[in-house]
Amino acid sequence: MLSAVPEPESSDGKLLLVLLDGFRWDMDRLEDLPHLAAFSAQGVNVPYVTPAYVTLTVPNIFTILTGCHPETHGVLHNVFFDHSTGQFLLPEEVDNSTQILDPGVEPLVVTASRQGKRTGTYMLTPIPGILPDIYYYQPLSTLNETYGGFLEGVDTVLGWFTDDDVDFTTFYIAKLDAVSHIYGPESPAARSVLKEIDGVIGYLLEQVKQLGLTDLNIILVADHGMQQVYAVPAPIEILRYVNASSLQMLIADYGPLALIQPAPGRREEVYAALAGSHTNMTVYYKEDFPTRFHYANHPRMTDILATADPGYVIYSRYSGALQYQGEHGYDNRDPAMRALFRAWGPNFRRGYARPDPFDSVHIYPLMCAVLGVEPAPNNGSLTEVADMLASVDCQGTREYD
């Protein structure tokens, strides 16, 4: 079972950020997860965290690691794109961070390293220009995530703390997201992965105790939630309403958001063809997209965006069969998109059930406070989350407007 939370030896702690892809805020109610329950009871338990929009993995991981909204950091989708050329890049195809991040934006692994901390990442795609001091990565396309592999990963990252004097590292698990997409977020397969993750949490805390890592703090956080979807009688198909020759670029077949760049001179024509074409799709010019999302006001954004109602997916053309049983990418205020957040360790309060949720943009200044790192400019606010810390100095934060 979980060991007692150790006393801090200094104000600056070490931090392990465990990223649990697709762990919806309420999934711990689906199964008996004793290790997560003990972790939550002895540390900080938050109802949920509201992810950034769009509720996809890559934009949200960058929001967590930079404290910036997507329209500030510039990562707008899981696919990196240039709407002026129609070029697409996957994360592993990026040659330099300048292709995807706005000037002045840097993730915590870089900021902390610049300030004398040693940093690492485990299973996050390494991108030149924002590399940590140490990392491990294997493409998920070639990796079959297993319980034994997770335990080996725990041993690896804890070894970085004991042998390589690492101060901060991430540890990423993608399996729950992948299984929830295929079978649904409340399926027996997803429930089985929840039990695996609970076992990983138990093993992690036992090893922390065995290794005497008294200054190590741990945050468990998800990037987004997951929505069950079903086959519908009238799927949303962009290319049913507009001819492909009218488009310079289309990102669809990726959940409920479509990014659409009309061919030169076809902007109004494409918008008129799409607007009102399906009762469960809303179409926007980018300048009319709701500002509360902090998403569309970016030079790389396409001229037109389309969003689907909960449970619907936007396709280029529907194949005739539902591809996934679970999806995300919906409104970040949708309860199904809410994400898990727990924290434990000497720099966090003990047995604190925080009554209120918070936005994921505030995780970054929280992590900086734990590490004793001066934050880079960001959209978060330490004052929004300082109540979770055992003690805190709110000075030194710099924020974007």
C-alpha positions as MATLAB code, in Angstrom:
seq = 'MLSAVPEPESSDGKLLLVLLDGFRWDMDRLEDLPHLAAFSAQGVNVPYVTPAYVTLTVPNIFTILTGCHPETHGVLHNVFFDHSTGQFLLPEEVDNSTQILDPGVEPLVVTASRQGKRTGTYMLTPIPGILPDIYYYQPLSTLNETYGGFLEGVDTVLGWFTDDDVDFTTFYIAKLDAVSHIYGPESPAARSVLKEIDGVIGYLLEQVKQLGLTDLNIILVADHGMQQVYAVPAPIEILRYVNASSLQMLIADYGPLALIQPAPGRREEVYAALAGSHTNMTVYYKEDFPTRFHYANHPRMTDILATADPGYVIYSRYSGALQYQGEHGYDNRDPAMRALFRAWGPNFRRGYARPDPFDSVHIYPLMCAVLGVEPAPNNGSLTEVADMLASVDCQGTREYD';
ca = [
       0.000    0.000    0.000;
       0.917    3.681   -0.166;
       3.720    4.857    2.082;
       3.372    7.871    4.341;
       4.069   11.231    2.714;
       7.660   12.177    3.617;
       8.712   15.428    5.220;
      10.459   17.867    2.855;
      14.182   18.325    3.370;
      14.248   21.691    1.528;
      11.775   24.114   -0.044;
      12.701   23.007   -3.586;
      11.335   19.573   -4.334;
      11.739   17.090   -7.120;
       8.776   16.262   -9.327;
       7.484   13.354  -11.380;
       4.634   14.315  -13.719;
       2.631   11.222  -14.707;
       0.568   11.930  -17.830;
      -2.347    9.498  -18.089;
      -3.758    9.948  -21.573;
      -7.551    9.867  -21.642;
      -8.151    9.292  -17.896;
     -11.530   10.984  -17.575;
     -12.167   12.628  -14.208;
     -14.772   10.061  -13.076;
     -13.189    6.846  -14.346;
     -11.998    5.974  -10.843;
     -15.658    5.225  -10.080;
     -15.793    2.434  -12.665;
     -13.505    0.044  -10.780;
     -12.033   -0.477   -7.326;
      -8.672    1.295   -7.580;
      -7.185    1.040   -4.078;
      -3.778    2.546   -4.844;
      -5.247    5.605   -6.557;
      -7.729    5.961   -3.673;
      -4.911    5.890   -1.100;
      -2.808    8.308   -3.171;
      -5.784   10.673   -3.319;
      -6.602   10.378    0.380;
      -3.050   11.072    1.534;
      -2.282   13.827   -0.968;
      -4.335   16.400   -2.863;
      -7.619   15.275   -4.401;
      -9.187   17.640   -6.949;
     -12.666   17.040   -8.433;
     -11.307   17.485  -11.954;
      -9.186   19.709  -14.135;
     -10.640   21.463  -17.179;
      -8.374   20.798  -20.167;
      -7.490   23.310  -22.834;
      -9.477   23.444  -26.048;
      -9.121   21.666  -28.365;
      -9.346   18.627  -26.075;
      -6.727   16.648  -27.983;
      -3.526   15.179  -26.574;
      -0.705   17.200  -28.108;
      -2.174   20.686  -27.560;
      -3.003   19.766  -23.969;
       0.404   18.320  -23.150;
       1.961   21.549  -24.402;
      -0.510   23.550  -22.291;
       0.447   21.544  -19.188;
       4.172   21.924  -19.878;
       4.096   25.624  -20.856;
       1.142   27.080  -18.961;
      -0.053   28.603  -22.243;
      -3.323   28.362  -24.106;
      -3.044   26.748  -27.561;
      -3.463   30.093  -29.314;
      -0.481   31.304  -27.230;
       1.877   28.340  -27.594;
       0.821   27.631  -31.184;
       0.182   23.865  -31.058;
      -3.348   23.716  -32.439;
      -3.879   20.025  -33.177;
      -2.313   16.583  -32.844;
      -1.231   17.136  -36.442;
       1.064   20.082  -37.114;
       0.023   21.930  -40.244;
       0.689   24.914  -42.471;
      -2.597   25.990  -44.035;
      -0.811   28.176  -46.592;
       0.892   25.132  -48.143;
      -1.333   22.285  -46.996;
       1.679   20.593  -45.378;
       1.098   18.180  -42.475;
       3.641   16.967  -39.923;
       3.345   14.360  -37.187;
       5.226   15.124  -33.936;
       8.049   12.713  -34.828;
       8.523   14.474  -38.178;
       9.223   17.914  -36.682;
      12.803   19.060  -37.327;
      12.811   21.964  -34.873;
      10.490   23.346  -32.237;
      10.303   26.644  -34.142;
       8.022   24.844  -36.626;
       5.344   24.398  -33.965;
       5.937   26.734  -31.000;
       5.619   30.499  -30.989;
       8.738   32.578  -30.172;
       9.370   32.847  -26.442;
       7.354   29.763  -25.561;
       9.267   26.910  -23.975;
       8.201   23.831  -21.986;
       9.166   23.333  -18.359;
      11.846   20.783  -19.237;
      13.726   23.593  -20.989;
      12.987   26.374  -18.488;
      14.077   24.246  -15.533;
      17.205   23.079  -17.337;
      18.192   26.681  -18.056;
      17.975   27.337  -14.307;
      20.293   24.523  -13.318;
      17.784   21.694  -12.871;
      18.141   18.365  -14.656;
      15.080   17.310  -16.623;
      13.770   14.292  -18.466;
      10.858   12.916  -20.456;
       9.673    9.327  -20.782;
       7.676    8.383  -23.892;
       7.006   11.939  -25.056;
       8.137   12.563  -28.619;
      11.579   14.227  -28.505;
      11.531   17.450  -30.543;
      14.823   19.166  -31.453;
      15.104   22.570  -29.842;
      13.163   21.653  -26.703;
      14.949   18.479  -25.623;
      15.373   17.667  -21.930;
      18.677   16.557  -20.430;
      17.674   12.895  -20.604;
      14.850   11.087  -22.365;
      13.498    7.739  -23.465;
      11.184    7.346  -26.432;
       9.844    4.550  -28.573;
       7.205    5.294  -31.225;
       3.807    4.104  -30.037;
       3.217    2.649  -33.500;
       5.949    0.088  -32.764;
       5.176   -0.366  -29.054;
       2.701   -2.716  -27.431;
       2.179   -1.105  -24.032;
       2.088   -3.786  -21.327;
       1.836   -3.781  -17.556;
       5.351   -5.155  -17.287;
       6.577   -2.416  -19.598;
       4.982    0.218  -17.377;
       6.805   -1.150  -14.335;
      10.077   -1.121  -16.252;
       9.360    2.489  -17.138;
       8.828    3.336  -13.473;
      12.190    1.773  -12.672;
      13.792    3.814  -15.446;
      12.481    7.210  -14.346;
      13.114    6.563  -10.660;
      16.640    5.573  -11.654;
      17.010    9.012  -13.226;
      16.227   10.547   -9.827;
      18.592    8.290   -7.898;
      21.479    7.896  -10.368;
      21.290   10.899  -12.729;
      20.241   13.578  -10.234;
      17.164   14.496  -12.272;
      14.882   17.106  -10.678;
      11.885   16.854  -13.006;
      10.651   14.312  -15.500;
       7.454   13.299  -17.226;
       6.138    9.743  -17.514;
       3.534    9.186  -20.234;
       1.051    6.303  -20.531;
      -1.069    6.205  -23.709;
      -2.816    2.841  -23.327;
      -6.067    3.964  -21.684;
      -6.692    6.501  -24.444;
      -5.980    3.968  -27.179;
      -8.227    1.285  -25.681;
     -11.016    3.771  -24.901;
     -11.004    4.953  -28.518;
     -11.365    1.427  -29.854;
     -13.768   -0.126  -27.339;
     -15.300    2.844  -25.494;
     -14.342    4.560  -22.231;
     -16.481    2.334  -20.010;
     -15.810   -0.938  -21.819;
     -14.369   -4.009  -20.099;
     -11.109   -3.388  -21.964;
     -10.844    0.174  -20.629;
     -11.682   -1.011  -17.109;
      -8.873   -3.551  -17.355;
      -6.402   -0.784  -18.222;
      -7.636    1.232  -15.233;
      -6.643   -1.679  -13.004;
      -3.218   -1.783  -14.662;
      -2.730    1.926  -14.024;
      -3.735    1.427  -10.393;
      -1.120   -1.285  -10.102;
       1.469    1.066  -11.590;
       0.600    3.717   -8.990;
       1.013    1.184   -6.195;
       4.357   -0.019   -7.567;
       5.557    3.558   -8.075;
       4.877    4.568   -4.483;
       6.389    1.380   -3.077;
       9.584    1.984   -5.047;
       9.698    5.622   -3.931;
       9.639    4.345   -0.353;
      12.242    1.625   -1.001;
      14.620    4.071   -2.685;
      14.263    6.703    0.018;
      13.178    9.451   -2.391;
      11.945   11.682    0.415;
      11.972   14.870   -1.677;
       9.981   13.460   -4.634;
       6.552   14.862   -5.448;
       4.178   13.163   -7.873;
       1.382   14.644   -9.975;
      -1.088   12.387  -11.762;
      -2.900   14.250  -14.516;
      -4.835   13.467  -17.673;
      -4.746   15.530  -20.816;
      -8.496   15.198  -21.495;
     -11.496   12.959  -20.940;
     -13.371   10.675  -23.340;
     -16.880   10.564  -24.828;
     -18.741    7.404  -25.869;
     -19.918    7.740  -29.466;
     -22.390    5.716  -31.508;
     -23.297    5.238  -35.142;
     -25.796    7.904  -36.226;
     -28.260    7.805  -39.130;
     -26.841   10.946  -40.768;
     -23.067   11.267  -40.270;
     -21.413   14.642  -40.795;
     -19.379   14.552  -44.033;
     -17.572   17.711  -45.133;
     -17.055   16.499  -48.699;
     -20.767   15.858  -49.085;
     -21.385   19.593  -48.734;
     -18.359   21.087  -50.453;
     -16.176   19.939  -53.350;
     -12.597   18.990  -52.515;
     -11.372   21.283  -55.293;
     -12.663   24.236  -53.256;
     -10.337   23.394  -50.363;
      -6.640   24.011  -49.898;
      -6.523   21.952  -46.708;
      -8.915   19.859  -44.633;
      -8.292   18.220  -41.257;
     -11.269   15.996  -40.468;
     -11.841   12.339  -39.441;
     -10.279   13.329  -36.124;
     -13.188   13.625  -33.713;
     -15.612   16.551  -33.521;
     -13.408   19.372  -34.872;
     -12.648   20.069  -38.523;
     -10.111   22.666  -39.628;
     -10.835   23.941  -43.135;
      -8.754   26.183  -45.371;
     -10.586   27.193  -48.549;
      -8.700   27.521  -51.792;
      -7.752   31.136  -52.636;
     -10.842   33.170  -53.408;
     -13.278   30.485  -52.167;
     -13.644   31.527  -48.510;
     -17.221   32.811  -48.618;
     -18.334   30.072  -51.000;
     -17.029   27.303  -48.712;
     -18.505   28.886  -45.602;
     -21.897   29.277  -47.240;
     -21.881   25.645  -48.368;
     -21.026   24.352  -44.887;
     -23.042   26.669  -42.645;
     -26.368   25.037  -41.840;
     -25.532   21.901  -43.814;
     -25.984   19.583  -40.794;
     -28.069   20.211  -37.682;
     -25.337   18.792  -35.424;
     -22.447   20.839  -36.844;
     -21.643   24.502  -36.185;
     -19.422   26.369  -38.640;
     -17.351   29.466  -37.842;
     -15.052   31.890  -39.514;
     -11.969   31.863  -37.307;
     -12.560   35.462  -36.224;
     -16.019   34.446  -34.926;
     -14.877   31.397  -32.963;
     -15.771   31.777  -29.246;
     -12.958   33.616  -27.472;
     -13.420   31.609  -24.260;
     -11.648   28.709  -25.972;
      -8.384   30.704  -26.351;
      -7.873   28.739  -29.542;
      -8.564   30.317  -32.928;
      -6.700   33.633  -32.609;
      -3.456   32.386  -34.129;
      -1.809   33.050  -37.509;
      -1.605   29.341  -38.296;
      -5.314   28.768  -37.744;
      -7.418   27.902  -40.780;
      -9.988   30.398  -42.027;
     -12.929   28.131  -41.152;
     -13.561   25.796  -38.220;
     -16.430   23.353  -37.735;
     -17.457   21.674  -34.482;
     -19.823   18.773  -33.862;
     -22.296   18.246  -31.039;
     -21.415   15.724  -28.285;
     -21.398   12.172  -29.612;
     -20.907   13.258  -33.238;
     -17.765   13.105  -35.362;
     -16.898   15.193  -38.409;
     -15.680   13.086  -41.333;
     -14.314   14.030  -44.711;
     -16.306   11.071  -46.040;
     -17.961    8.455  -43.815;
     -16.607    4.984  -44.500;
     -19.876    3.279  -43.662;
     -18.726    1.976  -40.280;
     -17.945    3.681  -36.986;
     -14.161    3.798  -36.618;
     -14.008    4.451  -32.871;
     -16.309    3.887  -29.900;
     -14.724    6.718  -27.913;
     -13.732   10.249  -28.961;
     -12.488   13.521  -27.505;
     -11.924   16.999  -28.896;
     -15.285   18.353  -27.704;
     -16.004   21.572  -25.778;
     -13.704   21.640  -22.757;
     -16.707   22.494  -20.559;
     -18.357   19.193  -21.516;
     -18.242   16.949  -18.401;
     -16.988   14.055  -20.530;
     -13.842   16.073  -21.371;
     -12.908   16.723  -17.724;
      -9.557   15.233  -16.708;
      -8.114   13.542  -13.621;
      -5.779   15.454  -11.274;
      -4.103   14.221   -8.080;
      -0.914   15.316   -6.297;
       1.190   13.745   -3.560;
       4.504   14.448   -1.887;
       6.332   16.606    0.632;
       5.569   19.914   -1.087;
       1.830   19.242   -1.273;
      -0.760   19.385    1.475;
      -1.688   16.102    3.074;
      -5.195   14.740    2.960;
      -6.533   17.820    1.181;
      -9.792   17.395   -0.709;
      -9.840   20.573   -2.791;
     -13.478   21.558   -3.322;
     -13.033   23.321   -6.659;
     -11.680   22.272  -10.048;
      -9.285   24.446  -12.024;
      -8.061   24.950  -15.590;
      -5.057   22.932  -16.747;
      -3.207   26.112  -17.720;
      -2.481   26.601  -13.992;
      -0.568   23.317  -13.593;
       2.589   24.896  -15.016;
       3.054   27.602  -12.344;
       2.204   24.984   -9.709;
       5.031   22.759  -10.963;
       7.421   25.716  -11.089;
       6.628   26.473   -7.448;
       7.372   22.879   -6.422;
      10.688   22.889   -8.294;
      11.755   26.379   -7.235;
      11.903   27.493  -10.876;
      11.063   30.989  -12.121;
       8.295   30.487  -14.687;
       8.613   31.584  -18.289;
       5.793   33.898  -19.466;
       2.530   31.949  -19.335;
      -1.248   32.231  -19.115;
      -1.527   30.449  -15.776;
      -1.711   31.832  -12.258;
      -0.155   30.305   -9.164;
      -2.728   32.035   -6.987;
      -5.403   29.804   -8.564;
      -3.749   26.638   -7.222;
      -1.457   27.746   -4.373;
      -3.834   26.286   -1.771;
      -2.613   22.802   -2.766;
       0.950   23.506   -1.669;
       2.290   22.942    1.828;
       3.920   26.374    1.575;
       4.311   28.760   -1.343;
       5.962   31.965   -2.490;
       3.855   33.557   -5.240;
       6.578   36.002   -6.303;
       8.391   35.806   -9.609;
       5.500   34.777  -11.837;
       5.289   36.381  -15.270;
       2.099   36.078  -17.224;
       0.878   36.716  -20.754;
      -2.275   38.781  -21.048;
];
